């Protein structure tokens, strides 16, 4: 077993072979983890939230179901959910332009930049920025169709477990969002356990 610590506001990438499981853990509670997944030998194929929604016919997979790629192949399977079960596949990763629109003063860490930094470490400088799998993110759909923003409902130690169906590069970022309620106002770390 290998542990990877992702400090608050940062991201980390790691390789996962087909059949290997990993756990995403919120060690302190109320922290969102943006997850991205790319085919190890061809990052132009990646986990696609929009293709997954169409494949499963709902907004989020049930335990035992797979997330699929932009070529509609299973890439990760949702193995276990030891959390309140609140997650999101609708909202884009935070980015420099998102923080600019929110009124950030100067540079602000973002999931988009964390992804780019992590993938460049694998030699992939020019990648698509996919819709992330926003683990623990609470964005309820309101009656009028608006998307709400709430603090992640996780407690310390809550986790989810996924299994790779293909050899992949996974990037997880401890979301740095501190300008909305998303991460409780103070982003914290995320831990990864490679099983």
NUMAR-142912 format. One record per residue: residue number from 1; residue in one letter; x, y, z of N, C-alpha, C, CB in turn; chain. Coordinates in Angstrom, 1 decimal. Glycine has a CB too. Layout:
BEGIN
num residuo n_c1 n_c2 n_c3 ca_c1 ca_c2 ca_c3 c_c1 c_c2 c_c3 cb_c1 cb_c2 cb_c3 cadena
NUM A X Y Z X Y Z X Y Z X Y Z A
...
END
This chain:
BEGIN
num residuo n_c1 n_c2 n_c3 ca_c1 ca_c2 ca_c3 c_c1 c_c2 c_c3 cb_c1 cb_c2 cb_c3 cadena
1 X 0.9 -1.2 0.0 0.0 0.0 0.0 0.9 1.2 0.0 -1.0 0.0 1.2 A
2 X 0.5 2.2 -0.8 1.3 3.5 -0.9 0.3 4.6 -0.6 1.9 3.7 -2.3 A
3 X 0.8 5.6 0.2 0.0 6.8 0.5 0.6 8.0 -0.2 0.0 7.0 2.1 A
4 X -0.3 8.8 -0.8 0.1 10.0 -1.4 -0.7 11.2 -0.7 -0.2 10.0 -3.0 A
5 X 0.1 12.1 -0.2 -0.5 13.2 0.5 -0.6 14.4 -0.5 0.3 13.6 1.8 A
6 X -1.8 15.0 -0.6 -2.0 16.1 -1.5 -2.2 17.3 -0.6 -3.1 15.9 -2.5 A
7 X -1.3 18.2 -0.5 -1.5 19.4 0.4 -2.6 20.3 -0.1 -0.2 20.3 0.5 A
8 X -3.2 21.0 0.8 -4.3 22.0 0.5 -3.9 22.8 -0.7 -4.7 22.9 1.7 A
9 X -4.8 23.0 -1.7 -4.7 23.8 -2.9 -3.7 23.3 -3.9 -4.1 25.2 -2.4 A
10 X -3.2 22.0 -3.8 -2.3 21.4 -4.7 -2.9 20.2 -5.4 -1.0 21.1 -4.0 A
11 X -2.2 19.7 -6.4 -2.6 18.4 -7.0 -1.5 17.5 -7.2 -3.2 18.8 -8.4 A
12 X -1.8 16.2 -7.4 -0.8 15.2 -7.6 -1.3 14.2 -8.6 -0.4 14.4 -6.2 A
13 X -0.3 13.7 -9.4 -0.7 12.7 -10.4 0.0 11.4 -10.0 -0.2 13.1 -11.8 A
14 X -0.6 10.3 -10.4 0.0 8.9 -10.1 -0.5 8.0 -11.2 -0.4 8.5 -8.7 A
15 X 0.2 6.9 -11.4 -0.1 5.9 -12.4 -0.9 4.8 -11.6 1.1 5.3 -13.1 A
16 X -2.0 4.3 -12.3 -2.7 3.2 -11.8 -2.9 2.2 -12.9 -4.1 3.7 -11.2 A
17 X -2.5 0.9 -12.6 -2.6 -0.1 -13.6 -4.0 -0.7 -13.6 -1.5 -1.2 -13.4 A
18 X -4.4 -1.3 -14.8 -5.7 -1.9 -14.9 -5.9 -2.9 -13.8 -5.9 -2.6 -16.3 A
19 X -7.0 -2.9 -13.1 -7.3 -3.8 -12.0 -6.9 -3.3 -10.6 -6.6 -5.1 -12.2 A
20 X -6.1 -2.2 -10.6 -5.7 -1.7 -9.3 -6.7 -0.7 -8.7 -4.3 -1.0 -9.4 A
21 X -6.9 -0.8 -7.4 -7.8 0.1 -6.7 -7.1 1.2 -6.0 -8.7 -0.6 -5.8 A
22 X -7.8 2.4 -5.8 -7.2 3.4 -5.0 -8.4 4.1 -4.2 -6.4 4.5 -5.9 A
23 X -8.0 4.7 -3.1 -9.0 5.3 -2.2 -8.7 6.8 -2.2 -9.0 4.7 -0.8 A
24 X -9.7 7.7 -2.3 -9.6 9.1 -2.1 -10.2 9.4 -0.8 -10.3 9.9 -3.3 A
25 X -9.3 10.0 0.1 -9.7 10.2 1.5 -9.7 11.7 1.8 -8.8 9.5 2.5 A
26 X -10.8 12.2 2.5 -10.8 13.5 3.0 -10.4 13.5 4.5 -12.3 14.2 2.9 A
27 X -9.1 13.8 4.8 -8.6 13.6 6.2 -9.2 14.5 7.2 -7.2 13.7 6.2 A
28 X -9.7 15.7 6.8 -10.2 16.7 7.8 -11.7 17.0 7.7 -9.4 18.0 7.7 A
29 X -12.2 16.7 6.5 -13.7 16.9 6.3 -13.9 18.2 5.6 -14.4 17.0 7.6 A
30 X -15.0 18.3 4.8 -15.5 19.5 4.1 -14.5 19.9 2.9 -15.6 20.6 5.0 A
31 X -13.8 18.9 2.4 -12.9 19.2 1.3 -13.3 18.5 0.0 -11.4 18.8 1.7 A
32 X -13.3 19.2 -1.1 -13.6 18.7 -2.4 -12.3 18.2 -3.1 -14.3 19.7 -3.3 A
33 X -12.4 17.1 -3.8 -11.3 16.5 -4.5 -11.7 16.4 -6.0 -10.8 15.1 -4.0 A
34 X -11.0 17.2 -6.9 -11.3 17.1 -8.3 -10.4 16.0 -8.8 -11.0 18.5 -9.0 A
35 X -11.1 15.0 -9.6 -10.4 13.9 -10.1 -10.4 13.9 -11.6 -11.0 12.6 -9.5 A
36 X -9.3 13.7 -12.2 -9.1 13.5 -13.7 -8.4 12.2 -14.0 -8.3 14.8 -14.3 A
37 X -8.7 11.6 -15.1 -8.1 10.3 -15.4 -7.9 10.2 -16.9 -9.0 9.1 -14.9 A
38 X -6.6 9.9 -17.3 -6.2 9.8 -18.7 -5.7 8.4 -19.0 -5.2 10.9 -19.0 A
39 X -5.9 8.0 -20.2 -5.2 6.7 -20.6 -3.7 6.9 -20.6 -5.7 6.3 -22.1 A
40 X -3.0 6.0 -19.9 -1.6 6.2 -19.7 -0.8 6.4 -21.0 -1.0 5.0 -18.9 A
41 X -1.1 5.6 -22.0 -0.3 5.7 -23.2 -0.9 6.6 -24.3 -0.1 4.3 -23.8 A
42 X -2.0 7.3 -24.0 -2.6 8.2 -25.0 -3.6 9.1 -24.2 -3.4 7.4 -26.1 A
43 X -3.1 10.2 -23.7 -3.9 11.1 -22.9 -5.0 11.9 -23.7 -3.1 12.1 -22.2 A
44 X -5.1 11.6 -25.0 -6.2 12.2 -25.7 -7.5 11.4 -25.4 -5.9 12.2 -27.3 A
45 X -7.4 10.3 -24.8 -8.5 9.5 -24.3 -8.5 9.7 -22.8 -8.5 8.0 -24.7 A
46 X -9.7 10.2 -22.2 -9.7 10.5 -20.8 -11.1 10.3 -20.3 -9.3 12.0 -20.6 A
47 X -11.2 10.2 -19.0 -12.5 10.1 -18.3 -13.4 11.3 -18.7 -12.4 10.0 -16.8 A
48 X -14.6 11.0 -19.2 -15.5 12.0 -19.7 -16.8 12.0 -18.9 -15.8 11.8 -21.2 A
49 X -17.0 13.1 -18.1 -18.2 13.2 -17.3 -19.5 13.2 -18.2 -18.2 14.5 -16.5 A
50 X -19.4 13.9 -19.3 -20.6 13.9 -20.2 -20.9 12.6 -20.8 -20.4 15.0 -21.3 A
51 X -19.9 11.8 -21.3 -20.1 10.5 -21.8 -20.6 9.5 -20.7 -18.9 10.0 -22.5 A
52 X -20.1 9.7 -19.5 -20.5 8.9 -18.4 -22.0 9.1 -18.1 -19.7 9.1 -17.2 A
53 X -22.4 10.3 -18.0 -23.8 10.6 -17.7 -24.7 10.0 -18.8 -24.0 12.2 -17.7 A
54 X -24.4 10.1 -20.0 -25.2 9.5 -21.1 -25.2 8.0 -21.0 -24.7 9.9 -22.5 A
55 X -24.1 7.4 -20.7 -24.0 5.9 -20.6 -24.8 5.3 -19.5 -22.5 5.5 -20.4 A
56 X -24.7 6.0 -18.3 -25.5 5.4 -17.1 -26.9 6.0 -17.0 -24.7 5.7 -15.9 A
57 X -27.2 7.1 -17.7 -28.5 7.7 -17.7 -28.9 8.4 -16.4 -29.5 6.6 -17.9 A
58 X -27.8 8.9 -15.7 -28.1 9.7 -14.5 -26.9 10.6 -14.2 -28.3 8.7 -13.2 A
59 X -27.0 11.4 -13.2 -25.9 12.4 -12.9 -24.7 11.8 -12.3 -26.4 13.5 -12.1 A
60 X -24.7 10.6 -11.7 -23.6 10.0 -11.0 -23.8 8.5 -11.0 -23.5 10.6 -9.5 A
61 X -22.6 7.8 -11.1 -22.8 6.3 -11.1 -23.2 5.7 -9.7 -21.4 5.7 -11.5 A
62 X -23.8 4.6 -9.8 -24.0 3.8 -8.6 -22.8 3.0 -8.3 -25.3 2.9 -8.7 A
63 X -22.6 2.6 -7.1 -21.5 1.7 -6.8 -21.6 0.5 -7.7 -21.5 1.3 -5.2 A
64 X -20.5 0.1 -8.3 -20.4 -1.0 -9.2 -20.5 -0.6 -10.7 -21.6 -2.0 -8.9 A
65 X -20.8 0.6 -10.9 -20.9 1.1 -12.3 -19.6 1.9 -12.7 -22.1 2.1 -12.5 A
66 X -19.4 2.0 -14.0 -18.1 2.6 -14.5 -18.3 4.0 -15.0 -17.6 1.7 -15.6 A
67 X -17.2 4.8 -14.8 -17.0 6.0 -15.5 -16.4 5.6 -16.9 -16.1 7.1 -14.7 A
68 X -16.8 6.3 -18.0 -16.3 6.0 -19.3 -15.5 7.1 -19.9 -17.4 5.6 -20.2 A
69 X -14.7 6.8 -20.9 -13.9 7.8 -21.6 -14.7 8.5 -22.7 -12.6 7.1 -22.2 A
70 X -14.0 9.5 -23.3 -14.6 10.2 -24.4 -14.7 9.2 -25.6 -13.7 11.4 -24.8 A
71 X -14.2 8.0 -25.6 -14.4 7.0 -26.6 -15.4 5.9 -26.1 -13.1 6.3 -27.0 A
72 X -16.0 6.2 -24.9 -17.1 5.4 -24.3 -16.6 4.0 -23.8 -18.2 5.2 -25.3 A
73 X -15.3 4.0 -23.4 -14.8 2.8 -22.8 -14.7 2.9 -21.3 -13.4 2.4 -23.4 A
74 X -15.0 1.9 -20.5 -14.9 2.0 -19.1 -13.4 2.3 -18.7 -15.4 0.7 -18.4 A
75 X -13.2 3.2 -17.8 -11.9 3.6 -17.4 -11.7 3.5 -15.9 -11.5 5.0 -17.8 A
76 X -12.7 3.8 -15.1 -12.7 3.7 -13.6 -14.0 3.1 -13.2 -12.4 5.0 -12.9 A
77 X -14.0 2.2 -12.2 -15.3 1.7 -11.6 -15.4 2.2 -10.2 -15.3 0.2 -11.6 A
78 X -16.6 2.6 -9.9 -17.0 3.2 -8.6 -17.1 2.0 -7.7 -18.3 4.1 -8.6 A
79 X -16.2 1.7 -6.8 -16.1 0.4 -6.0 -16.9 0.6 -4.7 -14.7 0.0 -5.8 A
80 X -16.6 1.7 -4.0 -17.2 1.9 -2.6 -17.3 3.4 -2.3 -16.4 1.2 -1.5 A
81 X -18.3 3.7 -1.6 -18.5 5.1 -1.2 -18.8 5.1 0.3 -19.7 5.7 -1.9 A
82 X -17.7 5.5 1.1 -17.8 5.6 2.5 -17.8 7.1 2.9 -16.6 4.8 3.2 A
83 X -18.8 7.8 2.4 -19.0 9.2 2.6 -20.5 9.5 2.6 -18.2 10.1 1.5 A
84 X -20.9 10.7 2.7 -22.3 11.0 2.6 -22.9 10.7 1.2 -22.6 12.4 3.0 A
85 X -22.1 10.5 0.2 -22.5 10.1 -1.1 -22.9 11.3 -1.9 -23.7 9.2 -1.0 A
86 X -22.4 12.5 -1.6 -22.7 13.7 -2.4 -21.5 14.0 -3.3 -23.0 14.9 -1.4 A
87 X -21.7 14.0 -4.6 -20.6 14.2 -5.5 -21.2 15.0 -6.7 -19.9 12.9 -6.0 A
88 X -20.3 15.4 -7.7 -20.7 16.2 -8.8 -20.0 15.9 -10.1 -20.6 17.7 -8.5 A
89 X -20.7 15.9 -11.2 -20.1 15.7 -12.5 -20.7 16.8 -13.5 -20.3 14.3 -13.1 A
90 X -21.1 17.9 -12.9 -21.7 19.0 -13.7 -20.8 20.2 -13.9 -23.0 19.4 -13.2 A
91 X -20.0 20.5 -12.8 -19.3 21.8 -12.8 -17.8 21.6 -13.2 -19.3 22.3 -11.3 A
92 X -17.4 22.6 -14.0 -16.0 22.7 -14.5 -15.1 22.9 -13.4 -15.9 23.8 -15.6 A
93 X -13.8 22.5 -13.6 -12.7 22.7 -12.7 -12.6 24.2 -12.5 -11.4 22.1 -13.1 A
94 X -12.2 24.6 -11.3 -11.9 26.1 -11.1 -10.6 26.4 -11.9 -11.7 26.4 -9.5 A
95 X -10.6 27.6 -12.3 -9.5 28.1 -13.2 -9.1 29.5 -12.9 -9.9 28.0 -14.7 A
96 X -8.0 30.0 -13.4 -7.7 31.4 -13.2 -8.8 32.4 -13.6 -6.4 31.8 -14.0 A
97 X -9.5 32.1 -14.7 -10.5 33.0 -15.1 -11.7 33.0 -14.1 -11.0 32.7 -16.5 A
98 X -12.0 31.8 -13.5 -13.1 31.7 -12.6 -12.8 32.6 -11.3 -13.3 30.2 -12.1 A
99 X -11.6 32.5 -10.9 -11.2 33.3 -9.7 -11.2 34.8 -10.0 -9.9 32.9 -9.2 A
100 X -10.8 35.1 -11.3 -10.8 36.5 -11.7 -12.3 37.0 -11.7 -10.2 36.7 -13.1 A
101 X -13.2 36.2 -12.2 -14.6 36.6 -12.1 -15.2 36.7 -10.7 -15.4 35.6 -12.9 A
102 X -14.6 35.9 -9.8 -15.0 36.0 -8.4 -14.4 37.2 -7.6 -14.7 34.7 -7.7 A
103 X -13.4 37.9 -8.3 -12.8 39.0 -7.7 -11.5 38.7 -6.9 -13.8 39.6 -6.7 A
104 X -10.9 37.6 -7.3 -9.6 37.3 -6.6 -8.6 38.4 -7.0 -9.0 36.0 -7.1 A
105 X -7.7 38.7 -6.0 -6.7 39.8 -6.1 -5.4 39.1 -6.5 -6.6 40.6 -4.9 A
106 X -5.0 39.1 -7.8 -3.8 38.4 -8.2 -4.0 37.0 -8.4 -2.7 38.6 -7.2 A
107 X -2.8 36.2 -8.5 -2.9 34.8 -8.8 -3.6 34.0 -7.7 -1.5 34.3 -9.0 A
108 X -4.4 33.0 -8.1 -5.1 32.1 -7.1 -4.9 30.7 -7.6 -6.6 32.5 -7.0 A
109 X -4.4 29.8 -6.8 -4.3 28.4 -7.2 -5.6 27.9 -7.7 -3.8 27.5 -6.0 A
110 X -5.6 27.0 -8.7 -6.8 26.4 -9.3 -6.6 24.9 -9.6 -7.2 27.2 -10.5 A
111 X -7.7 24.2 -9.7 -7.7 22.8 -10.1 -7.2 22.7 -11.5 -9.0 22.2 -10.0 A
112 X -7.5 23.6 -12.4 -7.1 23.6 -13.8 -5.5 23.6 -13.9 -7.7 24.7 -14.6 A
113 X -4.9 24.6 -13.2 -3.5 24.7 -13.2 -2.8 23.5 -12.5 -3.1 26.0 -12.5 A
114 X -3.4 23.0 -11.4 -2.9 21.9 -10.7 -2.8 20.7 -11.7 -3.7 21.5 -9.5 A
115 X -3.9 20.5 -12.5 -3.9 19.4 -13.4 -2.8 19.6 -14.5 -5.3 19.4 -14.2 A
116 X -2.6 20.8 -15.0 -1.6 21.0 -16.0 -0.2 20.8 -15.4 -1.7 22.5 -16.5 A
117 X 0.0 21.2 -14.2 1.3 21.0 -13.6 1.6 19.5 -13.4 1.4 21.7 -12.2 A
118 X 0.6 18.8 -12.9 0.8 17.3 -12.7 1.0 16.6 -14.0 -0.5 16.8 -12.0 A
119 X 0.2 16.9 -15.0 0.4 16.2 -16.3 1.7 16.5 -17.0 -0.8 16.5 -17.2 A
120 X 2.2 17.7 -16.8 3.5 18.1 -17.4 4.6 17.2 -16.8 3.8 19.6 -17.2 A
121 X 4.4 16.8 -15.5 5.4 16.0 -14.9 5.4 14.6 -15.5 5.0 15.8 -13.4 A
122 X 4.4 14.2 -16.3 4.4 12.9 -17.0 4.8 13.2 -18.5 3.0 12.3 -16.9 A
123 X 5.2 14.4 -18.8 5.6 14.7 -20.2 4.5 15.1 -21.1 6.3 13.5 -20.8 A
124 X 3.3 15.4 -20.5 2.2 15.8 -21.3 1.9 17.3 -21.0 0.9 14.9 -21.0 A
125 X 2.4 18.1 -21.9 2.3 19.6 -21.7 1.0 20.1 -22.2 3.5 20.3 -22.3 A
126 X 0.5 19.5 -23.3 -0.6 20.0 -24.0 -1.8 19.0 -24.0 -0.3 20.4 -25.5 A
127 X -2.7 19.2 -23.0 -3.7 18.3 -22.8 -5.1 19.0 -22.8 -3.6 17.5 -21.4 A
128 X -6.1 18.2 -23.1 -7.5 18.7 -22.9 -7.7 18.9 -21.5 -8.5 17.7 -23.6 A
129 X -8.5 19.9 -21.1 -8.9 20.0 -19.7 -10.3 19.5 -19.6 -8.9 21.6 -19.2 A
130 X -10.5 18.2 -19.2 -11.8 17.7 -19.1 -12.7 18.2 -18.0 -11.7 16.1 -19.1 A
131 X -13.9 17.9 -18.0 -14.8 18.1 -16.9 -14.3 17.2 -15.8 -16.3 17.8 -17.3 A
132 X -14.1 17.6 -14.6 -13.6 16.7 -13.5 -14.7 15.9 -12.9 -12.9 17.5 -12.5 A
133 X -14.3 14.9 -12.2 -15.2 14.2 -11.3 -15.0 14.8 -10.0 -15.0 12.6 -11.3 A
134 X -16.0 15.6 -9.5 -15.8 16.4 -8.3 -16.3 15.6 -7.1 -16.6 17.7 -8.4 A
135 X -15.3 14.9 -6.5 -15.7 14.0 -5.4 -15.9 14.9 -4.1 -14.5 13.0 -5.1 A
136 X -17.0 14.5 -3.4 -17.5 15.2 -2.2 -18.0 16.6 -2.5 -16.3 15.3 -1.2 A
137 X -18.2 17.0 -3.7 -18.7 18.3 -4.0 -20.3 18.4 -4.0 -18.2 18.8 -5.4 A
138 X -20.8 19.4 -3.3 -22.2 19.5 -3.1 -22.8 20.7 -3.9 -22.6 19.8 -1.6 A
139 X -23.3 20.3 -5.0 -23.9 21.3 -5.9 -25.4 20.9 -6.2 -23.1 21.5 -7.2 A
140 X -26.3 21.1 -5.3 -27.7 20.6 -5.5 -28.3 21.4 -6.7 -28.5 20.8 -4.2 A
141 X -29.2 20.7 -7.4 -30.0 21.3 -8.4 -31.3 21.7 -7.8 -30.3 20.2 -9.6 A
142 X -31.5 23.0 -7.8 -32.7 23.6 -7.2 -33.9 23.5 -8.0 -32.4 25.1 -6.8 A
143 X -35.1 23.7 -7.4 -36.3 23.6 -8.2 -36.4 24.4 -9.4 -37.5 23.9 -7.2 A
144 X -35.8 25.6 -9.3 -35.9 26.5 -10.5 -34.8 26.3 -11.5 -35.8 28.0 -10.0 A
145 X -34.1 25.2 -11.3 -33.0 24.8 -12.3 -31.6 25.4 -11.9 -33.4 25.3 -13.6 A
146 X -31.6 26.3 -10.9 -30.3 26.8 -10.5 -29.4 25.7 -9.9 -30.4 28.0 -9.5 A
147 X -28.1 25.9 -10.0 -27.1 25.0 -9.3 -26.7 25.7 -8.1 -25.9 24.7 -10.3 A
148 X -26.9 25.0 -6.9 -26.5 25.6 -5.6 -25.0 25.3 -5.4 -27.4 25.0 -4.5 A
149 X -24.5 26.0 -4.4 -23.1 25.7 -4.0 -23.1 25.6 -2.5 -22.1 26.8 -4.4 A
150 X -22.8 24.4 -2.0 -22.8 24.1 -0.5 -21.5 23.6 -0.1 -24.0 23.2 -0.2 A
151 X -21.2 23.6 1.2 -20.0 23.0 1.7 -20.0 21.5 1.6 -19.8 23.5 3.2 A
152 X -18.9 20.9 1.2 -18.8 19.5 1.2 -19.3 18.9 2.5 -17.4 19.0 0.8 A
153 X -20.2 17.8 2.5 -20.7 17.3 3.7 -19.9 16.2 4.4 -22.1 16.7 3.4 A
154 X -18.6 16.1 3.9 -17.8 15.0 4.5 -17.3 15.3 5.9 -16.6 14.8 3.6 A
155 X -17.0 14.3 6.6 -16.4 14.3 7.9 -15.0 13.8 7.8 -17.2 13.5 9.0 A
156 X -14.1 14.0 8.7 -12.7 13.5 8.7 -12.7 12.0 8.5 -12.0 13.9 10.0 A
157 X -11.9 11.6 7.5 -11.8 10.2 7.2 -12.7 9.6 6.2 -11.9 9.4 8.5 A
158 X -13.7 10.3 5.8 -14.6 9.9 4.7 -13.8 9.6 3.4 -15.8 10.9 4.4 A
159 X -14.3 8.6 2.7 -13.5 8.2 1.5 -14.4 7.6 0.4 -12.4 7.2 1.9 A
160 X -13.8 7.4 -0.8 -14.4 6.7 -1.9 -13.3 5.8 -2.4 -15.0 7.6 -3.0 A
161 X -13.7 4.7 -3.0 -12.7 3.7 -3.6 -13.1 3.5 -5.1 -12.7 2.4 -2.8 A
162 X -12.0 3.6 -5.9 -12.2 3.3 -7.4 -11.2 2.3 -7.9 -12.1 4.7 -8.2 A
163 X -11.6 1.6 -9.0 -10.7 0.6 -9.6 -10.5 1.0 -11.0 -11.3 -0.8 -9.5 A
164 X -9.2 1.0 -11.5 -8.9 1.3 -12.8 -9.3 0.1 -13.7 -7.4 1.6 -13.0 A
165 X -9.9 0.4 -14.9 -10.2 -0.6 -15.8 -9.2 -0.6 -17.0 -11.6 -0.4 -16.4 A
166 X -8.4 0.4 -17.1 -7.3 0.6 -18.1 -6.1 1.1 -17.4 -7.8 1.5 -19.3 A
167 X -4.9 1.0 -18.0 -3.8 1.6 -17.4 -3.9 3.1 -17.5 -2.4 1.1 -18.1 A
168 X -3.8 3.8 -16.4 -4.2 5.3 -16.4 -3.2 6.1 -15.7 -5.6 5.4 -15.8 A
169 X -3.3 7.4 -16.0 -2.7 8.4 -15.1 -3.9 9.2 -14.5 -1.8 9.5 -16.0 A
170 X -3.9 9.2 -13.2 -4.9 9.8 -12.4 -4.3 11.1 -11.8 -5.5 8.9 -11.3 A
171 X -5.0 12.2 -11.9 -4.7 13.4 -11.2 -5.8 13.8 -10.2 -4.4 14.6 -12.2 A
172 X -5.4 14.0 -9.0 -6.4 14.5 -8.0 -5.9 15.8 -7.4 -6.6 13.4 -6.8 A
173 X -6.8 16.8 -7.3 -6.4 18.1 -6.8 -7.3 18.4 -5.6 -6.5 19.2 -7.9 A
174 X -6.6 18.8 -4.5 -7.3 19.3 -3.3 -7.8 20.7 -3.6 -6.4 19.3 -2.0 A
175 X -9.1 20.8 -4.0 -9.6 22.0 -4.6 -9.3 23.3 -3.7 -11.2 21.9 -4.8 A
176 X -8.8 24.3 -4.3 -8.4 25.5 -3.6 -9.5 26.6 -3.4 -7.2 26.2 -4.2 A
177 X -10.7 26.2 -3.7 -11.8 27.1 -3.7 -12.1 27.7 -2.3 -13.1 26.5 -4.3 A
178 X -11.8 29.0 -2.1 -12.1 29.6 -0.8 -12.9 30.9 -1.0 -10.7 29.9 -0.2 A
179 X -13.5 31.0 -2.2 -14.3 32.2 -2.4 -15.8 31.9 -2.5 -13.9 32.9 -3.7 A
180 X -16.1 30.6 -2.4 -17.5 30.1 -2.2 -17.5 29.2 -1.0 -18.0 29.4 -3.6 A
181 X -18.7 28.7 -0.6 -18.7 27.8 0.5 -18.2 26.4 0.3 -20.2 27.7 1.0 A
182 X -17.8 26.1 -1.0 -17.5 24.7 -1.4 -16.7 23.9 -0.5 -16.9 24.8 -2.7 A
183 X -15.5 24.4 0.0 -14.6 23.7 0.8 -14.6 24.2 2.3 -13.2 23.8 0.3 A
184 X -15.8 24.7 2.7 -15.9 25.3 4.0 -15.1 26.5 4.3 -15.4 24.2 5.0 A
185 X -14.7 27.2 3.2 -14.0 28.5 3.4 -12.5 28.4 3.5 -14.6 29.2 4.5 A
186 X -12.0 27.2 4.0 -10.6 27.0 4.2 -10.2 25.7 3.6 -10.2 27.1 5.7 A
187 X -9.7 25.6 2.4 -9.3 24.4 1.8 -8.2 23.6 2.6 -8.7 24.6 0.4 A
188 X -8.4 22.3 2.6 -7.5 21.4 3.3 -7.0 20.3 2.4 -8.2 20.8 4.6 A
189 X -6.2 19.4 2.9 -5.6 18.3 2.2 -6.5 17.2 1.7 -4.4 17.8 2.9 A
190 X -6.0 16.4 0.8 -6.6 15.1 0.4 -5.6 14.1 0.4 -7.3 15.3 -1.0 A
191 X -5.9 12.9 0.8 -5.0 11.7 0.8 -5.4 10.7 -0.2 -4.8 11.1 2.2 A
192 X -4.5 10.0 -0.8 -4.7 8.9 -1.7 -4.0 7.7 -1.2 -4.2 9.3 -3.2 A
193 X -4.8 6.6 -1.2 -4.2 5.3 -0.8 -4.3 4.4 -2.0 -5.0 4.7 0.4 A
194 X -3.1 4.0 -2.5 -3.0 3.1 -3.6 -3.0 1.7 -3.0 -1.7 3.3 -4.5 A
195 X -4.0 0.9 -3.4 -4.2 -0.4 -2.8 -3.6 -1.5 -3.6 -5.7 -0.7 -2.7 A
END
